[in-house]
Each structure stands twice: as C-alpha cells, then as structure tokens.
Amino acid sequence: MEKDLTTVPKRLQSLDALRGFDMFWIMGGEAIFAGLATLTGWPVFKWFAEQLEHVQWHGFHFYDMIFPLFLFIAGISFPFSLSKRMASGEDKARIFRHVIYRGLILVLLGILYNNGVRFKFDELRYGSVLGRIGLAWMFAALIFMNTKLTWRIVWFWALLIGYWLLLALVPAPDGGGAHVFSQEGNFASYVDRILMPGKLYRGNHDPEGILSTVPAISTALLGMFTGEFLLSNYLSNNLLKKAIYIAGAGIVFVIAGKVWDLAFPINKNLWTSSFVCYVGGLSLLLFALFYLIIDVWNFRKWSFFFVVIGMNPITIYLANRIINFRNAAKFFFGGFTEILPETWTPLINGIGITAVGWVFLYFLYKKKIFLKI
C-alpha cells in the first residue's frame, strides 16, 4: 500500500469541503439549528439542537466530534503535503523542522486564543483545542515519517490500549476513592493537576490536558492511514471501491468504539480510546460520503459553500474569538428581528452570524489569502 512519495498528489476538494462542513457548526451552524428548534418546536430540530451541545462527561453528541474530526482531517492532509514536498526535492530534515514548528506554533496560538495578550502567567489556561491539534498532529507526523505501515499500526493500537490500561488500573491518588473514570478519580486529570501550569478549564480537570493528548495522536494517525490509502496504488483505477473500503473501515471502528465503551466509556473530556474509535469511525464514514459525492461522482458545485470555509479554517476559528461578528450581524439583520415575532430572533441571529463570517471568508478566498502554518 506504500506510495511513491516523489509523485505529486492531486488536491481533494472533498477534504476542503469536509473541513468547511466541520467548521460551519462552530461559526454559526449550531445557532441556526437552535433557532429552528425555538421557532418550530419540531422534535427533530429539538433533538438536533441537543446534539449541538457537548455532553457533560460520559456519552456522545454530534458536537463532540467537531474537534476530533478536524484533527482526523489534518491527518488525512499530511501524506498529501508530504508527497508534494518530497516531490519538489525538499530535504527531509527541513520537513521535520516544519512539523515541529507547526505543532509548537499551534500551541502558542491556542494559549493566545484562550487568554488574549495577558502577562499574569499563573492565571492563564495553557491547554487548548489548537494546542492539542498541534501536539497530536506533530507526534503523529513524526511517527508517520519515521516508521513503516506495520509499525504505525502498532503505535496506533499501543497508544490506545496503553492509555486504557493506565486509566483503568491507576486511580488518581487525590481522588478520594472516586471511580477511575470519573472527573475526580481519573489519573489523566491527576497528571494535569500536578503538572499543568496555570488554571484548568474545569478546576480539577482540563479536557485538553497533557496525558489525554496521547490517545489524540491515534486520531491523527487514523487520518494519516486514510490519506496514505488514498495515495496508494491499491484500487487506483477504482475510486468507488476506495470510498466503499473507507466506509467499511468506518463501520468497523464505530462498532469497535461501542464495544469498547462497555469497559472504557466514550468520553471526549478524557479522549478515551473508545471515543477515538467511535468518532474515528464516524469521521471515516463522513469522509467516505464527501469523497464519493465530490471526487468520485464529481458532484462539486453544491460543496462550494463549505470549500470557502474549509480553505481558511484557522482564520475563522481565530477570527470568531477576535472579531465581533455579532455586531456586524445585528447591523445587517437586526431590522428583521424588529419586525418578526421574538421566536424568530435566535434563527435570524444564527443566519446573520454565519452569513457575515462566510462573506468575510469569501473575500479572503477571492483574494487568495489563506492562513497557513
């Protein structure tokens, strides 16, 4: 299944579209569906609005996969970018340096995102979404570049099984006898309490902590396996079968995640091994669907809305923190909320924020301005 890395790969529009689909939910999509639930009261919209909220601890909602799906997509992209850089004759040592640089820059951006420019360092929160993406992707990329497929698979499962055994067998010394998978009693939170500087997001636990980053490496590796499979010569003349194989792998991982959930609960906060498998399976299924429709069947026009978002994901993530899109949405859409019943307000606000953000990204897209790290 190995691919000649001197071959320049073709860019996948499905990957850009899926990345945009993923970011759509945090740039306003969730507010649109919450607004639809408020306006209509329909059970299907109420159910989906609930799915667009994180679960408190054990369990899973659709919103819990936004973050790992992005990491999975970043993993798919890496074999493509690696092939392109090696085809251009770039030195491997330079690629190593860039991988480490990118990982550390994302950690710094995550700290900035959480805290802004502040200098009371003991009061900052250092764990972050961007930091986890940076570190998990970085370590996965280093594993990918330094091992063959067999050893990559060994790394993937060793990280997941090792993390499970550690949390199952070692309770938090300060947990007061709480269950080993509870917020108080798990060993990962204990490690964060004694090693992480600054403050933790939940006081005694940080969902982007140190030890729980370890299984996230496997999330990125799963994406890299997918990208490597797409680049491989296997079934290169039958892309439909490739999509079916990816979907089949997704079903297997979903089942594995649900079975593992019986012993090691699906939990985004702890990034449990069952969570990696379950969400990894859903990510494979989603990617297979986008790949089938866009790159195999060549139905592309509908995906442009998402591609515009997906070409600048870090930009919109940071911009949502720095730029007040709500004021702009109120300026352009506020008149509608004044003349329509109050039940329309959440929906109009959600549409307004999404529209303003998308126009901002479209301007960057037309100007070919893309934030790359």
N, C-alpha and C positions, 0 to 999 in steps of 0.2 A: 504494500500500500504506500510505500515511500514515493515521494515526488521529487523529481529533479529540480532543485531549488534555483537553478540558473534559468528556468523558464519564467517569463513574466506572466503573472496570472491576470485574468480578466476581472474587473471590479463587479461585485454583485450588487445590483440595485435592490434586491430583496433584503440584503443586510442593512442598507441605509434606511429602507422603509421600515423594517422591524425595529431598528434603533429609534426611528422617529415615532413609531407607534408606542414604544415603551416610554419615551419622554413626554408624549402627548398627555398622559394621565397626570403627570406632576406639574404640567404647565397650564392646567385648567380643565382637562378632561373629566377629572373626578368631580369638579364643581358643576359641570354640565349635567352629569347623571344624578348628582344630589339634587339639582334644581328640577330635573324631570320627575324625581320621586316626590318632591314637595308639591309640584304643580299638579301632577296627575293622581297621585296616591295609588298608582297601579302597583300590585305586588311585585311584578318583575323588576320595575325600577327601584322599588324599596330594597329588594334583595340585592340588586347590583350596587346600590348606594352603600349598603352594608359591606359588600365585598371591597369597596374602595376605602376601607379603614383597616388599619393594622390590628391584628389580634393582640391581646394583652400579653399572653405568654405562649402556652402550647396551642397548636392548631394552625389553620391556614386560611387566609383570604387572598383574593386575586391581587390586592395591593401589596402583599408581602413578596410578590415575585418581581416587582418593578426593578428593585435593586439587583438581585441576582441575575435577572435576565440581561441587564446592561453588562454585567461582568462576563456572562456567558458570551454575549455578542463581541465584547472586546477580545475574548479568547478566540472566537472564530476568525477575527480580523488578523490576528498575529501571523499565522502561517502565510497569509497573502502578502502582508507587508514585508515579512522576512524573505519570501521568494523574490519580491520586487527589488529589495535592497541587495540581495546576493547576486541577482541577475545583472545589476548595474556595476558589479565588481567591488562593492563596499566591503571593507575589511571587517572580519568577524569581531575583532576586539572593539571596533568602533560601535558596532551594533550592541555589544554587551554594555558599553558605557551609556548608550542611549536608553536601553531598557532600564538600567538603574536610575539614570537621570529622570526618566519619565515617572517611575514609581515614586521617587522622593519628591518631585515637584507636585504630584497629586496629593501627597501627604501634607505638604505646606499649604496648598490651595484649600484643602479640607479644613485645616486649622483656621485659615483666614475666613472661610465660609462660615464656620461656627461662631467665630468671635469678633470678626471685624479687626480693625487695627487697634489692639489694646496691649498694654505693657505690664499688667499685673499677672505675671505668668503663672502664679499658683492658683489663679481663679479661671484659667482658660480650660476649655474642653478640647482635648487633643485627639480623641477618637472621632472619626468622621466617615461618611459614605465615600468621599473621594479618596481618603486615606486607605480605606480597605480595598477599594478598587485598585489603587496604585500598588499596594504591597502584594495583594493576592495575585494580580496580573504579573507583577515583576518576578515573583518567585516561580510562578508557573512558566513564564517565558524562559527563565534561566534553566529550569528543568527540561523544557522542550528543546532548547538549543544544545543541551549537553548530554542528552540520552537518546537512545533509540526507542521505537514504539513500545517494545516489551517492557522496558524499564519505566517508561512514562506511565503505563498502566499499573505497574507495581507501585509507583509513587501515588497515583490516584487513590488506589484502594488502601494503601498503608496509612495515608493521612486520615482517611475517613474511619477506618477500623481502629487505628491508634487513638484518635480523638474520642471515639465512643467508649473504648475501654478505660481511658483515663478518667472521663467524667463519670462513668458507671462505678468505678472501683475506688475513686479517691474523692471523698466528700470535702467540702470547704471546712478547714479547721475552726473557723469562726462562725460556722453556720448554725450552731446550737441544735444539731441533730435534725435539721430540716432535710427533706428529701434531696437526693443528689442532683436531681434535675430541676429543682425549684430555684427561684431567683436568689434566695438566701443561701441555699445549700450547695450550689454547683461550684466546681473547682475553677472553672473559667472566670467566673465573677470574682472569686477569691484572688486569683492571679492579678486581675485588673485592680483590685482594691489595694494590693501591696506594691504593684509595680508601675501602674499608670500615673503620671503626674497630673496635676490639675484636678478638675472635677469630673465625675462620671455622670452620664446622662440621667440615670435613674437613681443616683445617690449611692447605691451599693452594687450597681451593675451598669456596664456600658455595652450596648448592642454592637458597637464597633470596636470591641476591646482587642487585647493582644492575642490571647490564646484562641479565641473564636475566629481569628483571621486564618488559622491553619487549615480548617476544612474549606474555607473560601478559595484556597489555592486549587482545590479539586474542582470547584465550579468553573474557574478559568481554564483549567486543563480540559474539562469536558468540552468547552467551546473550541479549544485548540485541536482536540481529536476530530471534531466536526469539520473545522477548516481544513485539516490535513486530509480527511476523507474526500472532501470536495475537490481538493487539488490533485488527488491521486489519480493514477491512470485506470484504477478499477472502475468499471462501468462508465468510462469517459464518453462512450458513444450512446449511453442510455441514461440521460439525466432524470427521466421519470423514475427509473429504478433507484437511483441515488436518493431521490426525495422519499420514496417508499421505505428504503432502508433506514433513513434518518428518523422517519415517523415510527417505524418498528422499534428502533432503539429507544425512542421517547416513551413508547408504551411500556417497554421492559423496565425503564428507570422509574416511571410512575408507580408501577406495581411494586418494585423493589423498595421505593420510598414508603409506600403504605404498609408493607410488611414490616419494615424496619421500625416504623412508627410504634408498633406494638411493644418494642423493647427500648427504643430511644425516640421519644416523641418528636414529631415535626415541630420545629421551633426556630423562627427567624432570629430571635434575640440571641440564641446560643449558636445559630448557624449549624444545627445538628446535622449529623451525617444523613439521617433520613430526610431532612429538609433539602440537602444538596441533591439527593437522588430524585425526590419528588418534584422539586422545582426544576431541576435539570431536565427531567423527562418532559415537563410541560414546555420548557424552553425549546427542546428539540422538536416537539410537535408544532409549536408556533412557527419556528423557523422553517420546518418542512413545508408548512402551509404557504408561507410567504414565498419560499423558494420555488415551490410548484407553480403557483399562480403567476409570479413575476418573471422568473428566469427560465422556467421550463415551458410554460404555456404562453409566455410573452405578453400577458395582460398587464401593462405597465402604467397606463395613464392615470388610473384611479389612485396609484400609490404616490403621486407627486406631492400631495399634501403632507404625507409622512416623510418623504425624502427630504423636503426642505428643513424639517425639524431634525432629521437624523444626520444631516451633514454638519450640524453645529450643536451637538448635544451638551458639551461642556459650557458653551456660550450661554445657552438658555438656562442651564442649571445655575450658573453664577449670576446671570442677569436677574433671575427671579428673586435672588437674595439682595441685589444691589439697587435695581431699578424698580420704581413703584408703578407696575403695570396697572394696578387697581385704579390709580388716579386717572391714567390715560383712558382706561375702560369706562370710568364714570363720565369723563368728558365726552366721549363719543356715543355712549349707550345710556347715559343717565336719563335722557329725555324719555326713553321707552319705559323705564321703571316708574316714572312720574305719572304716565297716562294709563298704565296697565295695573290690574289688581296686584296686591302685595305678594300673592303666591307666585307671580312671575319673576319677582326680583332675583332669587338665587339663580334661576336659569339664565336670565339676561346677563347677570354679573359673570357667570361662568363662561358664557359665549363671548362676552366682551373681553375678558382677560385672555382667553385663548386666541381670539382674533388679533388683538394688539400684539401679543407675543409672536404669533405666526407672521404677521406683516413685518415685524422687526427682523425676524429670521429670513424672510423672503428678500428683504432689502440686502442683507448680507450675502444671500445666495446669488442674487443677480450681480452683485459687485465682486463675486468670487472671494469673499472674505470668510475664511474658515479658521477657527481657533484650533490649532493642533499642538499637541505636547509630545 
